[in-house]
Amino acid sequence: MFSYRLFRPGYSFIQLLSTIMAHHAPEHPAHTGEIAKPNTAWIWKTFWVITAITALEFVIAFVMPASTLRNSIFIILTICKAFFIVAEFMHLKHETKGLIWTILIPMSLLIWLLVALITEGNAIHNAIF
């Protein structure tokens, strides 16, 4: 407990602080235990999911002819990869449902806009050439 006898003449400020801090020090030493094994399973899961989606994109790139459908599939798969990264590494999947919907609804509207613009651009390209 703090005592006013610390303010007697001859006590330096450092001695005063060290005495006060000695009273606040824990009486038992800090617990030294085993370091927990890092949980890296979710990182590897994310890695394999993103690798699989990327492999699927490569297969689609070499198998399907260039078309609006292929471009739309690429956009959707890229957004799926982005969502998975955001959900895992930015911890969005642990947030409330309201925050998730405020991000997903504008994103889905953006996807719809991109697909519509690609479709219209393709129609204009076919009409001109």
N, C-alpha and C positions, 0 to 999 in steps of 0.2 A: 504494500500500500504506500501511497505517496506521503512523504513527511516533510514538514516545513523545516526540519533541522538541516536539510540539504542546502539551505540558503545562508549558512553561516559564513562568516568572512574567511577568506583563504581558499574557498572552493573555486576552482576555475570552471568555466562554462563546459569544457569537455568532460571534466570529472562529474559535473552535474548530469549531463546527458548520459554518460556511461552508467551512472548509478540508477537513473530512471529506467534506462533500457534493460539493465540487469534484472529489475523487478518485473519486467514484462516478458522476459525470455521464458520459453517453455521449460517445464521442469523435467520432462522426459525427452530423450533424443528423438529425432525424426525417425519414422519407421523406414527401414531399408528392406525392401522386398524384391521379388523377382520382377524383371521388366516383362510386361505382357507381350505376347507374340503379336506382331502386327497383323491386322485383318486385311489382307490384300485380295481376298476372293472376289469382292465386288469389282475391283479394278480389272482383274482378269476377265470377269464376266463381261464387263463393258468393252474391253479390248476385243474379245471374240465376237460379240454382237456387231460391233462396228466393222470388224474384218469381214464378217459374213455378208453384211450389207454392201460393202465395197466390192467384194468378189461377185456378188449378184449384179452390181452395176457394170463390172467388166464383162460378164457373160452377156448381158443385155446389149452392151456397146458393140460386141463382135458378132452377135447372132441376129439381132433385129436390124432391119434397114432403117435409115434415117427417116423419121416421121414425127408428127406431132405427138403421137402416143408414146414414142420412145423418149422424147424430151419431157413429157409430162411424168413418165415413170422416173426419170432421173431427178426431176425436181422433188417429187414425193419422197423418193428414197433419201435424198440429201436432207430434206426437212426431218425425216425420221431419225437420221443420224444426229442432226443438230438437237432434236428434242431429247434423244437418249443421253447426249453429252450434258445438256442443261439439267436434265432430271438427276443424273448421277453426280456430276462434279460440282454443280451449283446447288445441289440439294433441293431442287424444285419439287421432287416427288414427296418430300417430307413437309411441304407447306400445306396451308389450308386449301380446300377445294375452290374457294372464291378466287384466290390469287392464281391458281392454276387455270381456271376458266378465263380470267381476264387476260391471260397470255395466249391461251389456245384459240379462243374465238377470233381475235384479230389475225392470228397466224393462219387460221384456216381461211379467213376471207382473203388474206394475201395470196395464199395458194390458189384460191379460186380466180383471183384477178390475174395471176401469172398464166394459168391455164387458158383463160379467156383471151388474154393478149397474144399468147402463142398461137392459138387457133385462128384468131382474126388476122394475125400477121401472115400465117400460112395461106389463108384464103386470099389475102391481098397479093401475096407473092405469086400464087397460082393464076390469079386474074391478070397480072401484068405480064408474066413470062409464060 
